Amino acid sequence: MSPKTYALHLGLNTVNPDSYSIETTAMQSPEQDAVDMAKITTSLGYTQVELLTGSEVTRAAFFKNVEQM
């Protein structure tokens, strides 16, 4: 029996600057990077692959996905 493998990919091009004590800037392509990594882990046969990007990435969504893995 093969071990179960899980991947949770999160991609945010921008963040709420009010949530950080340092200056934040928009990043180039984290959302696309997360999409690409999800494709890679899927192609590698991971048991469960989850992808959250943009406004889908919330604290609640993160913990919900981690609990379901």
C-alpha positions in Angstrom: 0.0 0.0 0.0 1.4 3.4 -1.0 1.6 6.2 1.6 -1.0 8.9 1.3 0.5 12.2 0.0 -1.1 15.6 0.5 -0.4 19.0 -1.0 -2.0 22.4 -0.1 -0.9 25.2 -2.4 -1.7 28.8 -1.6 -1.1 31.7 -3.9 -1.6 35.4 -3.0 -0.5 38.2 -5.4 -1.3 40.8 -2.8 -1.9 40.8 1.0 -3.7 43.2 3.3 -1.0 45.6 4.4 -2.9 46.3 7.7 -2.1 42.7 8.8 1.6 43.3 8.7 4.0 45.5 10.7 6.3 45.9 7.6 5.7 47.4 4.2 4.1 45.0 1.7 4.3 45.1 -2.1 2.5 43.2 -4.8 4.4 40.1 -5.9 4.9 39.0 -9.5 3.1 35.7 -9.8 2.5 33.7 -6.6 -1.0 32.7 -7.7 0.3 31.3 -10.9 3.1 29.6 -9.1 0.6 27.9 -6.8 -1.4 26.7 -9.9 1.8 25.3 -11.5 2.8 23.5 -8.3 -0.7 22.0 -8.0 -0.3 20.7 -11.5 3.1 19.2 -10.7 1.9 17.5 -7.5 -1.1 16.1 -9.3 1.1 14.8 -12.1 3.3 13.1 -9.5 0.3 11.2 -8.2 -0.3 12.9 -4.9 -3.3 11.5 -3.1 -4.9 14.8 -2.4 -4.1 18.2 -4.0 -5.8 21.4 -2.9 -5.4 24.8 -4.4 -6.4 28.2 -3.0 -5.7 31.5 -4.7 -6.6 35.1 -4.2 -9.6 35.7 -2.1 -10.0 32.0 -1.5 -6.9 32.1 0.8 -8.3 32.8 4.2 -7.2 31.6 7.7 -10.4 29.6 7.9 -9.9 28.0 4.5 -6.3 27.1 5.3 -7.3 25.4 8.6 -10.3 23.7 7.0 -8.1 22.1 4.3 -5.4 21.1 6.8 -8.0 19.4 9.0 -9.4 17.5 6.0 -6.0 16.1 5.0 
